[in-house]
Amino acid sequence: MINSIQQFADCGIKVLEQAVKDFAESKDLSAFIGTVNSVVVKLGQNVIKEELEYYDQLIRERPERLEHWVVVRKDPKALITSLGTVNFKKTLYKNKETGENVYLLDSNLGLDPDMRMTDDAVAKLLEEAVQTSYRKGGEAVNQYDKVTKQTVKNKIHDLDFSKVPKKKPAVKKAVSYLYIEADEDHDFLQFNDKRGDLEKDERGYKKNCIMTKIVYVHEGVEKVSPDGKRRKLINPYYFCGTYPGKENDTLWQEVYDYIDTTYDLTKIKKVYLNSDGGSWIKGAETHLHGLTKVLDEFHIEKALTTMTAGLLDSQDDARQELREAIRSKSCDEFGKLSEKIINLADSDTRAKRIIRNAEYVLGNWTPAKTRLKHAEGVVGCSAEGHVSHILADRMSSRPLGWSPTGADKIAHLRAYYFNGGDMLELVKAQALPKAAGSEDEIILDPRRIEDESLYPSWGKYADLLNHSVSAFGQKQAWLSAGISYI
C-alpha cells in the first residue's frame, strides 16, 4: 500500500488540487465530482493491486514454501471488483510430491483460481438483477465494466439459498395472532430443459406456464401514518419459489421452521391462513396444525360476481343474498340460491360457469364463512397485491420467458431481497468449504489497522505516509502468521 500512497502523493494530490482550482473558476460541479471520483477509484485499485502482489511475494519468499513448492511462473490476472477491474500478477507453484499446480495466493485467500469477479461485484450484480433485468445487472457490477446477461444468469442459477445462515432472535416474540397468506403467480416458460421441448395440450397450445408460489407470515396490519388510510403489514417475512410436486412440503416446512424459530408458539391464540384455497396451499396442514383457514375476500367476490353476472338489474341484490347466506346460513341454503340462479342462465356456458363458481365457494365453505363473519383477529388478505409487488413486477408484468431454474431462483432472490437480505452475505455463503485440515488456519486478521484519514491540508500528507509505514510491520506480521502451504 505504501507505493500506492506515494504515487497518490506525487500525482493524485496534484490532480485533485488542479480540480479544486478548475471548480473554483468554472463552477462545474459535475466535472469536479467526476475528477475526484476517477482519482479516488484509481487509488483504490492501486491499493488492492499492491496488497495482492505483496501477499503473493510474501508467500514466495517464505522459507517454508521451498519444502514442498517450486515456482513455475507469474501469471497476469484481472479481477472485476465493485471499484473496477484490478490487474495484478500472481505466482503459479508446482507441488514437488504430487505435481499439482496451484496458485498459493488463491488458496490462502480462499479464492477460486478461475474467479473473474469478486464477491462485492457479484453482490452489486444481484442487487440490480433482482429488481430490473439480467442485462442491467451486468451493467451494475461497477461504473466502468459490465458483464454479459449470460454471466448474470449463471450467477443467479448457481445460488444456493440453503447456505445462508438462519438468523435466530435472542428472544422469541409473543403475539396473540399470527397470519399466513399464500397465493401464486403464473409465468411464461421458454423451455423445460432445452429449447423446443415444451409439450402441447389437446388444442395444440404449448404448455408454457410455470407457477411461482408466495407465502408470507406477518403479525397483522397497522396504519402507515396515524391520520392516513393506508395500511401496512407488521413484520412480514416472505417465502417464494416454484416448489413443484413434493417440494411443496419443503416450502411449508420452511414456513413452520421460521415461525417456530421466531415466535413463542405457546402464546399464540390462533394462526390464520388467508388464501384462495388452492390445492398446493392445503399442504400447509401437514406441517402447521390447528390452522384457521380464511378464504380471500377477493376470490369470494369474484365468484359471486361471476355467478350473478347475467341477472342485469337484480345482480346486486342476488349477490348480497348469496353473501348473507355464506355469512349466517347453511351451505344447503347457499346451494338452493345457486340453483335458482342456474335456472335463470340463458346458455349452457353461463350455467356451467355459475356451477363452477358455486362449487368453489362450497368447497371452501368454512374458510369463506370465517372471512365474512369477521371472526376475532381476522384481517384483510393482501395476497393479490403481494403477488403483483413481489413476483409479477419482476417476473410476469412484462413479456418475459423463464426456464424452470431461472423462475425458481429469481423468485427466491425476490423473497431474500424483500426480507432485507444482504446480497454480499448471500454471495459469501456460496463459497466452497475449507480444505480438510485447514479449518483453524487464520488467513487474514479481521481487525483493521488504525484509520488513516487525510489531514485538512496537503502539507501534512507526509505525516500520513509515516503513519502508514509504522503500521507496515504489524501488517507483515499478521499476514505472515496466516500463510498456509497446505
C-alpha positions as CSV (number, residue, x, y, z in Angstrom):
1,M,0.0,0.0,0.0
2,I,3.0,2.3,0.6
3,N,3.8,2.6,-3.1
4,S,0.2,3.4,-4.0
5,I,0.1,6.1,-1.3
6,Q,3.4,7.5,-2.5
7,Q,2.1,7.6,-6.1
8,F,-1.0,9.3,-4.9
9,A,1.1,11.8,-3.0
10,D,3.1,12.5,-6.1
11,C,0.4,12.6,-8.7
12,G,-3.1,12.1,-7.3
13,I,-3.0,15.1,-5.0
14,K,-1.8,17.4,-7.8
15,V,-4.7,16.3,-9.9
16,L,-7.1,17.0,-7.0
17,E,-5.6,20.4,-6.4
18,Q,-6.0,21.3,-10.0
19,A,-9.6,20.0,-9.9
20,V,-10.3,22.3,-7.0
21,K,-8.9,25.3,-8.9
22,D,-10.9,24.4,-12.0
23,F,-14.0,24.1,-10.0
24,A,-13.5,27.5,-8.4
25,E,-13.2,29.0,-11.9
26,S,-15.9,27.1,-13.8
27,K,-18.4,26.2,-11.0
28,D,-18.9,22.9,-12.9
29,L,-19.8,20.6,-10.1
30,S,-20.3,17.5,-12.3
31,A,-16.8,17.8,-13.8
32,F,-15.3,18.3,-10.3
33,I,-17.1,15.2,-9.0
34,G,-16.0,13.2,-12.0
35,T,-12.4,14.0,-11.5
36,V,-12.4,13.3,-7.8
37,N,-14.2,10.0,-8.4
38,S,-11.7,8.8,-11.0
39,V,-8.7,9.7,-8.8
40,V,-10.1,8.1,-5.7
41,V,-11.1,4.9,-7.6
42,K,-7.7,4.7,-9.2
43,L,-6.1,4.9,-5.8
44,G,-8.4,2.1,-4.5
45,Q,-7.5,-0.1,-7.5
46,N,-3.8,0.5,-7.0
47,V,-4.0,-0.3,-3.2
48,I,-5.8,-3.6,-4.0
49,K,-3.3,-4.5,-6.7
50,E,-0.3,-3.7,-4.5
51,E,-1.6,-5.6,-1.5
52,L,-2.4,-8.8,-3.6
53,E,1.0,-8.7,-5.1
54,Y,2.7,-8.0,-1.8
55,Y,1.0,-11.0,-0.2
56,D,1.9,-13.1,-3.2
57,Q,5.6,-12.1,-2.8
58,L,5.4,-12.8,0.9
59,I,4.3,-16.4,0.2
60,R,7.0,-16.8,-2.4
61,E,9.8,-15.6,-0.1
62,R,8.9,-17.6,3.0
63,P,11.4,-20.5,3.5
64,E,8.6,-22.9,4.4
65,R,7.4,-22.7,0.8
66,L,10.7,-24.3,-0.5
67,E,9.9,-27.6,1.3
68,H,7.0,-28.6,-1.0
69,W,6.5,-26.0,-3.7
70,V,8.6,-24.7,-6.6
71,V,7.8,-21.6,-8.7
72,V,6.5,-22.3,-12.2
73,R,5.8,-18.7,-13.4
74,K,4.0,-15.5,-12.7
75,D,0.6,-15.0,-14.5
76,P,-1.4,-11.9,-15.0
77,K,-4.9,-11.8,-13.5
78,A,-7.8,-9.4,-14.0
79,L,-10.4,-9.3,-11.3
80,I,-13.7,-7.3,-11.8
81,T,-14.4,-5.6,-8.5
82,S,-17.0,-3.0,-7.4
83,L,-14.3,-0.4,-7.9
84,G,-13.4,-1.5,-11.4
85,T,-11.0,-4.1,-12.9
86,V,-7.9,-4.7,-10.8
87,N,-5.0,-6.1,-12.8
88,F,-2.2,-7.9,-10.9
89,K,0.2,-10.8,-11.1
90,K,0.2,-14.0,-9.1
91,T,2.7,-16.9,-8.8
92,L,1.9,-20.4,-10.0
93,Y,3.6,-23.2,-8.0
94,K,4.1,-26.9,-8.5
95,N,4.0,-29.4,-5.7
96,K,7.2,-31.5,-5.5
97,E,5.4,-34.6,-4.4
98,T,2.1,-34.6,-6.3
99,G,3.0,-32.5,-9.3
100,E,-0.1,-30.4,-8.7
101,N,-0.1,-26.8,-10.0
102,V,-1.6,-24.3,-7.5
103,Y,-1.8,-20.5,-7.1
104,L,-1.0,-20.4,-3.3
105,L,-2.3,-16.8,-3.2
106,D,-5.7,-18.1,-4.1
107,S,-5.7,-21.0,-1.7
108,N,-4.6,-18.7,1.2
109,L,-7.3,-16.1,0.4
110,G,-10.0,-18.7,-0.2
111,L,-10.4,-17.7,-3.8
112,D,-11.4,-19.8,-6.8
113,P,-8.5,-19.8,-9.3
114,D,-11.0,-19.2,-12.2
115,M,-12.7,-16.3,-10.4
116,R,-13.4,-13.3,-12.6
117,M,-15.4,-11.2,-10.2
118,T,-15.0,-10.6,-6.6
119,D,-17.9,-11.1,-4.2
120,D,-18.7,-7.4,-3.8
121,A,-19.0,-7.1,-7.6
122,V,-21.4,-10.1,-7.7
123,A,-23.4,-8.6,-4.9
124,K,-23.8,-5.4,-7.0
125,L,-24.9,-7.5,-9.9
126,L,-27.6,-9.3,-7.8
127,E,-28.8,-6.1,-6.3
128,E,-29.7,-4.8,-9.7
129,A,-30.8,-8.0,-11.4
130,V,-33.3,-8.8,-8.6
131,Q,-35.1,-5.5,-9.4
132,T,-34.8,-5.0,-13.1
133,S,-33.2,-7.4,-15.6
134,Y,-30.2,-9.6,-16.3
135,R,-28.8,-7.0,-18.7
136,K,-28.9,-4.2,-16.2
137,G,-27.5,-6.4,-13.6
138,G,-24.5,-7.0,-15.8
139,E,-24.0,-3.2,-16.2
140,A,-24.2,-2.6,-12.4
141,V,-21.0,-4.5,-11.3
142,N,-19.2,-1.2,-11.3
143,Q,-19.2,2.1,-13.1
144,Y,-16.5,1.1,-15.7
145,D,-17.2,-2.6,-16.6
146,K,-20.1,-4.8,-17.4
147,V,-20.6,-8.5,-17.8
148,T,-23.0,-10.4,-20.1
149,K,-26.6,-11.4,-19.5
150,Q,-25.4,-15.0,-19.6
151,T,-22.9,-14.4,-16.8
152,V,-25.7,-12.8,-14.7
153,K,-28.0,-15.8,-15.4
154,N,-25.2,-18.2,-14.4
155,K,-24.6,-16.4,-11.2
156,I,-28.3,-16.5,-10.2
157,H,-28.8,-20.1,-11.3
158,D,-25.8,-21.2,-9.1
159,L,-27.2,-19.6,-6.0
160,D,-27.9,-22.0,-3.1
161,F,-30.2,-20.2,-0.6
162,S,-30.0,-23.0,1.9
163,K,-26.4,-22.0,2.6
164,V,-27.4,-18.6,4.1
165,P,-27.2,-18.9,7.9
166,K,-30.7,-18.6,9.5
167,K,-30.7,-15.7,12.0
168,K,-32.4,-16.5,15.3
169,P,-33.7,-13.8,17.6
170,A,-32.3,-13.6,21.1
171,V,-35.8,-13.8,22.5
172,K,-38.8,-15.3,20.7
173,K,-41.7,-12.9,20.0
174,A,-45.0,-13.2,21.9
175,V,-48.1,-12.4,19.8
176,S,-51.7,-13.4,20.1
177,Y,-52.5,-13.8,16.4
178,L,-50.3,-14.8,13.5
179,Y,-51.2,-14.6,9.8
180,I,-50.0,-16.7,6.9
181,E,-51.1,-15.6,3.4
182,A,-50.4,-17.6,0.2
183,D,-51.0,-17.2,-3.5
184,E,-49.2,-17.7,-6.8
185,D,-48.1,-16.0,-9.9
186,H,-48.2,-17.6,-13.4
187,D,-45.1,-17.0,-15.5
188,F,-44.2,-18.0,-19.1
189,L,-41.7,-20.8,-19.8
190,Q,-39.2,-20.7,-22.6
191,F,-38.3,-24.3,-22.2
192,N,-38.1,-27.1,-19.6
193,D,-34.5,-28.5,-20.1
194,K,-33.7,-27.1,-23.6
195,R,-35.3,-25.0,-26.2
196,G,-38.1,-26.6,-28.2
197,D,-39.0,-29.2,-25.5
198,L,-42.3,-27.7,-24.4
199,E,-45.2,-30.1,-24.8
200,K,-48.6,-29.2,-26.3
201,D,-52.1,-29.7,-25.0
202,E,-55.0,-31.3,-26.8
203,R,-55.8,-27.9,-28.5
204,G,-52.2,-27.6,-29.8
205,Y,-51.2,-24.8,-27.4
206,K,-47.8,-25.0,-25.8
207,K,-47.7,-25.8,-22.1
208,N,-45.6,-22.8,-21.3
209,C,-46.8,-21.8,-17.9
210,I,-45.0,-22.2,-14.6
211,M,-46.4,-21.4,-11.2
212,T,-44.3,-19.5,-8.7
213,K,-45.6,-19.5,-5.1
214,I,-45.5,-16.9,-2.5
215,V,-46.2,-17.4,1.2
216,Y,-45.7,-14.7,3.8
217,V,-46.0,-14.6,7.6
218,H,-47.0,-11.4,9.4
219,E,-48.3,-10.1,12.8
220,G,-51.3,-8.1,11.5
221,V,-51.8,-4.7,9.9
222,E,-51.2,-1.1,11.1
223,K,-51.7,2.3,9.7
224,V,-48.7,3.8,7.8
225,S,-49.4,7.1,9.5
226,P,-51.8,8.0,12.3
227,D,-54.1,10.1,10.2
228,G,-53.8,8.2,6.9
229,K,-55.9,5.4,5.4
230,R,-53.0,3.4,4.0
231,R,-52.1,0.3,6.0
232,K,-49.0,-2.0,6.0
233,L,-48.2,-5.4,7.3
234,I,-46.4,-5.8,10.6
235,N,-43.1,-7.6,10.3
236,P,-43.8,-9.6,7.1
237,Y,-41.4,-12.4,6.1
238,Y,-41.6,-13.9,2.6
239,F,-41.1,-17.3,1.0
240,C,-41.0,-17.6,-2.8
241,G,-40.2,-20.2,-5.3
242,T,-41.7,-22.8,-7.7
243,Y,-41.6,-25.7,-5.2
244,P,-43.0,-28.2,-7.7
245,G,-44.5,-31.6,-6.7
246,K,-43.2,-33.0,-3.4
247,E,-41.1,-29.9,-2.9
248,N,-44.3,-28.2,-1.8
249,D,-43.7,-30.0,1.6
250,T,-40.3,-28.3,1.7
251,L,-42.0,-24.9,1.4
252,W,-44.3,-25.4,4.3
253,Q,-41.6,-26.9,6.4
254,E,-39.6,-23.7,5.8
255,V,-42.6,-21.7,6.9
256,Y,-43.0,-23.8,10.1
257,D,-39.3,-23.5,10.9
258,Y,-39.4,-19.8,10.6
259,I,-42.5,-19.5,12.9
260,D,-41.0,-21.9,15.4
261,T,-37.7,-20.0,15.5
262,T,-39.2,-16.5,15.6
263,Y,-42.3,-16.8,17.8
264,D,-43.3,-18.4,21.1
265,L,-45.9,-20.8,20.0
266,T,-47.4,-21.2,23.4
267,K,-48.5,-17.5,23.4
268,I,-50.4,-17.7,20.0
269,K,-54.2,-17.9,20.2
270,K,-54.7,-18.6,16.5
271,V,-52.8,-18.8,13.3
272,Y,-54.9,-17.6,10.4
273,L,-54.2,-18.9,6.8
274,N,-55.5,-16.4,4.3
275,S,-55.6,-17.8,0.7
276,D,-57.7,-18.6,-2.3
277,G,-58.0,-22.3,-1.2
278,G,-55.6,-23.6,-3.9
279,S,-54.7,-27.3,-3.7
280,W,-51.0,-26.6,-3.1
281,I,-51.9,-24.3,-0.2
282,K,-53.7,-27.2,1.6
283,G,-50.3,-28.8,2.1
284,A,-49.8,-26.3,4.9
285,E,-51.9,-28.5,7.2
286,T,-49.3,-31.3,7.0
287,H,-46.7,-29.1,8.8
288,L,-48.9,-26.4,10.5
289,H,-51.6,-28.0,12.7
290,G,-54.5,-26.1,14.2
291,L,-54.7,-23.5,11.4
292,T,-57.8,-21.4,11.0
293,K,-58.3,-21.1,7.2
294,V,-59.8,-17.9,5.8
295,L,-60.8,-17.5,2.2
296,D,-59.5,-14.4,0.4
297,E,-62.4,-11.9,0.1
298,F,-61.2,-11.0,-3.4
299,H,-61.9,-14.5,-4.6
300,I,-65.2,-14.7,-2.8
301,E,-66.4,-11.5,-4.5
302,K,-65.0,-12.7,-7.8
303,A,-67.0,-15.9,-7.6
304,L,-70.2,-14.2,-6.6
305,T,-69.9,-11.6,-9.3
306,T,-69.4,-14.3,-11.9
307,M,-72.5,-16.2,-10.6
308,T,-74.7,-13.1,-10.8
309,A,-73.3,-11.5,-13.9
310,G,-76.4,-12.4,-16.1
311,L,-79.0,-11.1,-13.7
312,L,-78.8,-7.5,-15.0
313,D,-80.5,-5.0,-12.6
314,S,-81.1,-7.7,-9.9
315,Q,-77.5,-8.9,-9.7
316,D,-76.6,-6.6,-6.7
317,D,-79.5,-7.9,-4.7
318,A,-78.7,-11.5,-5.7
319,R,-75.0,-11.1,-4.7
320,Q,-76.0,-9.6,-1.4
321,E,-78.3,-12.6,-0.7
322,L,-75.6,-15.1,-1.6
323,R,-73.1,-13.2,0.6
324,E,-75.6,-13.2,3.6
325,A,-76.1,-17.0,3.0
326,I,-72.4,-17.5,3.4
327,R,-72.2,-15.3,6.5
328,S,-75.0,-16.6,8.5
329,K,-76.8,-19.5,6.8
330,S,-76.0,-23.1,5.8
331,C,-74.4,-24.4,2.7
332,D,-77.7,-26.1,1.7
333,E,-79.4,-22.7,1.6
334,F,-76.5,-21.3,-0.4
335,G,-76.9,-24.3,-2.8
336,K,-80.7,-23.6,-3.2
337,L,-80.0,-19.9,-4.1
338,S,-77.4,-21.1,-6.6
339,E,-79.9,-23.4,-8.2
340,K,-82.3,-20.6,-8.7
341,I,-79.6,-18.5,-10.5
342,I,-78.6,-21.5,-12.6
343,N,-82.2,-21.9,-13.8
344,L,-82.2,-18.3,-15.0
345,A,-79.0,-18.8,-17.1
346,D,-79.5,-18.0,-20.7
347,S,-77.0,-20.6,-22.0
348,D,-75.3,-23.8,-21.0
349,T,-71.9,-22.0,-20.9
350,R,-73.2,-19.5,-18.4
351,A,-74.8,-22.3,-16.4
352,K,-71.6,-24.2,-16.2
353,R,-69.8,-21.0,-15.1
354,I,-72.3,-20.5,-12.3
355,I,-71.9,-24.1,-11.2
356,R,-68.1,-23.9,-11.2
357,N,-68.1,-20.8,-9.0
358,A,-70.8,-22.1,-6.6
359,E,-68.7,-25.3,-6.2
360,Y,-65.7,-23.2,-5.5
361,V,-67.5,-21.4,-2.6
362,L,-69.0,-24.7,-1.3
363,G,-65.6,-26.4,-1.5
364,N,-64.2,-23.6,0.8
365,W,-67.3,-23.1,2.9
366,T,-65.8,-22.8,6.3
367,P,-63.0,-20.5,5.2
368,A,-65.4,-18.3,3.3
369,K,-67.8,-18.1,6.3
370,T,-64.9,-17.3,8.6
371,R,-63.9,-14.4,6.3
372,L,-67.4,-12.9,6.0
373,K,-68.3,-13.3,9.7
374,H,-65.2,-11.3,10.6
375,A,-64.3,-13.5,13.5
376,E,-62.0,-12.2,16.2
377,G,-58.5,-11.5,14.9
378,V,-59.4,-11.9,11.2
379,V,-57.8,-9.2,9.0
380,G,-58.0,-8.5,5.3
381,C,-55.9,-10.5,2.9
382,S,-53.4,-8.7,0.7
383,A,-52.1,-11.7,-1.3
384,E,-53.1,-10.4,-4.7
385,G,-51.2,-7.2,-4.1
386,H,-48.2,-9.0,-2.9
387,V,-48.2,-11.3,-5.9
388,S,-48.1,-8.2,-8.0
389,H,-45.4,-6.4,-6.0
390,I,-43.1,-9.3,-5.0
391,L,-43.4,-11.6,-8.0
392,A,-45.2,-10.2,-11.0
393,D,-43.4,-6.9,-11.0
394,R,-40.2,-8.7,-11.9
395,M,-41.4,-11.9,-13.5
396,S,-44.7,-11.6,-15.4
397,S,-45.7,-7.9,-15.7
398,R,-43.6,-7.7,-18.9
399,P,-43.3,-10.3,-21.7
400,L,-40.5,-12.4,-20.2
401,G,-39.7,-16.1,-20.6
402,W,-38.1,-18.2,-18.0
403,S,-36.5,-21.6,-17.5
404,P,-37.8,-23.6,-14.5
405,T,-34.5,-23.0,-12.7
406,G,-34.5,-19.3,-13.6
407,A,-38.0,-18.8,-12.3
408,D,-37.3,-20.6,-9.1
409,K,-34.0,-18.8,-8.4
410,I,-35.3,-15.3,-9.2
411,A,-38.4,-15.9,-7.0
412,H,-36.2,-17.0,-4.1
413,L,-34.0,-13.9,-4.7
414,R,-37.0,-11.6,-4.7
415,A,-38.1,-13.1,-1.3
416,Y,-34.5,-12.7,0.0
417,Y,-34.4,-9.1,-1.2
418,F,-37.8,-8.1,0.4
419,N,-36.8,-9.8,3.6
420,G,-33.9,-7.3,3.8
421,G,-31.2,-9.8,3.0
422,D,-27.7,-8.7,2.4
423,M,-26.6,-9.6,-1.1
424,L,-22.9,-9.7,-0.1
425,E,-23.7,-12.1,2.7
426,L,-25.6,-14.3,0.2
427,V,-22.7,-14.4,-2.2
428,K,-20.1,-15.1,0.5
429,A,-22.3,-18.0,1.7
430,Q,-21.8,-19.7,-1.7
431,A,-18.1,-20.2,-1.0
432,L,-16.7,-23.7,-1.2
433,P,-15.9,-25.3,2.2
434,K,-12.3,-25.0,3.5
435,A,-9.8,-27.7,2.6
436,A,-9.5,-30.5,5.1
437,G,-7.1,-29.8,7.9
438,S,-7.1,-26.0,7.4
439,E,-10.1,-25.2,9.5
440,D,-8.1,-23.5,12.1
441,E,-5.8,-21.6,9.8
442,I,-6.0,-17.8,10.1
443,I,-5.8,-16.2,6.7
444,L,-6.3,-12.5,7.4
445,D,-6.8,-10.9,10.7
446,P,-10.3,-9.2,10.8
447,R,-9.0,-6.3,12.8
448,R,-8.3,-3.1,10.9
449,I,-5.1,-1.1,11.0
450,E,-5.8,2.3,12.6
451,D,-8.0,4.5,10.5
452,E,-5.9,6.6,8.1
453,S,-7.6,9.8,7.2
454,L,-6.2,12.8,5.3
455,Y,-5.3,15.9,7.3
456,P,-7.1,19.1,6.3
457,S,-4.1,20.5,4.5
458,W,-2.0,18.7,1.8
459,G,1.2,19.8,3.5
460,K,0.7,17.3,6.4
461,Y,0.4,14.3,4.0
462,A,3.9,13.3,4.9
463,D,2.6,12.5,8.5
464,L,0.1,10.1,7.0
465,L,2.7,8.4,5.0
466,N,4.9,7.9,8.1
467,H,1.9,6.5,10.0
468,S,1.2,4.0,7.2
469,V,4.9,2.9,7.3
470,S,4.6,2.4,11.1
471,A,1.7,0.0,10.5
472,F,3.6,-1.9,7.9
473,G,5.3,-4.1,10.4
474,Q,2.1,-5.1,12.1
475,K,0.5,-6.0,8.8
476,Q,3.5,-8.1,7.7
477,A,3.4,-10.0,11.0
478,W,-0.3,-10.7,10.7
479,L,0.0,-11.8,7.1
480,S,3.0,-14.0,7.7
481,A,1.3,-15.7,10.6
482,G,-1.6,-16.6,8.4
483,I,0.2,-18.1,5.4
484,S,-0.6,-21.8,4.8
485,Y,1.2,-24.2,2.5
486,I,-1.3,-27.0,2.8
